[in-house]
Amino acid sequence: MRTVLRDKIVEVCDLKIKQKGSEVGLSFYAFFKNRNDQPELLMEVARWWIETHKLDHFEKAIKIKEMVESGA
């Protein structure tokens, strides 16, 4: 996954955890605006989320952050 995506995912996870607590869940759509203006990046994250790691639609933000920071 591109570094820019990894940085964005960690940033969004940190924000959501700060706002809603460590139990907050999110989907891969949380890293994008409500319109599909970056389809290549969206698909890259979707592949990482669904195909590579077989994650559920919603996962704990802290889990996703730890996975990204560990290089998963």
C-alpha positions as CSV (number, residue, x, y, z in Angstrom):
1,M,0.0,0.0,0.0
2,R,1.2,3.5,-0.8
3,T,2.8,5.5,2.0
4,V,0.2,8.3,1.4
5,L,-2.6,5.8,2.1
6,R,-0.9,4.4,5.2
7,D,-0.5,7.9,6.6
8,K,-4.1,8.8,5.8
9,I,-5.4,5.6,7.5
10,V,-3.4,6.3,10.7
11,E,-4.5,9.9,10.7
12,V,-8.2,9.0,10.3
13,C,-8.0,6.2,12.9
14,D,-6.3,8.5,15.4
15,L,-9.1,11.1,14.8
16,K,-11.9,8.6,15.2
17,I,-10.4,7.1,18.3
18,K,-9.9,10.6,19.9
19,Q,-13.5,11.5,19.0
20,K,-15.3,8.3,19.9
21,G,-13.0,6.2,22.0
22,S,-11.0,3.1,21.5
23,E,-14.0,0.9,20.7
24,V,-14.9,2.9,17.6
25,G,-15.4,0.9,14.4
26,L,-14.9,2.0,10.8
27,S,-15.0,0.8,7.2
28,F,-12.5,1.4,4.5
29,Y,-14.8,4.1,3.2
30,A,-13.9,6.2,6.3
31,F,-10.6,7.2,4.5
32,F,-12.3,9.0,1.6
33,K,-14.8,11.8,0.9
34,N,-18.4,10.9,0.2
35,R,-17.8,11.2,-3.5
36,N,-15.7,8.9,-5.5
37,D,-13.0,11.3,-6.7
38,Q,-10.1,8.9,-6.1
39,P,-11.2,5.5,-7.4
40,E,-7.7,4.1,-7.7
41,L,-6.9,4.8,-4.1
42,L,-10.3,3.5,-3.0
43,M,-9.7,0.2,-4.8
44,E,-6.2,-0.1,-3.4
45,V,-7.6,0.2,0.2
46,A,-10.5,-2.1,-0.7
47,R,-8.2,-4.8,-2.0
48,W,-6.0,-4.5,1.2
49,W,-9.1,-4.6,3.4
50,I,-11.1,-7.3,1.6
51,E,-8.9,-9.4,-0.5
52,T,-5.6,-9.3,1.4
53,H,-6.8,-9.4,5.0
54,K,-10.4,-10.6,4.6
55,L,-11.6,-8.1,7.2
56,D,-15.3,-7.5,8.0
57,H,-17.0,-4.4,6.7
58,F,-16.6,-2.7,10.0
59,E,-13.5,-3.1,12.1
60,K,-12.1,-1.4,15.2
61,A,-10.0,1.6,14.3
62,I,-7.3,0.6,16.8
63,K,-7.0,-2.8,15.0
64,I,-6.6,-1.1,11.6
65,K,-4.1,1.4,12.9
66,E,-2.0,-1.3,14.4
67,M,-2.1,-3.4,11.2
68,V,-1.0,-0.4,9.1
69,E,1.7,0.6,11.5
70,S,3.1,-2.9,11.6
71,G,3.3,-3.0,7.8
72,A,0.5,-5.5,7.2
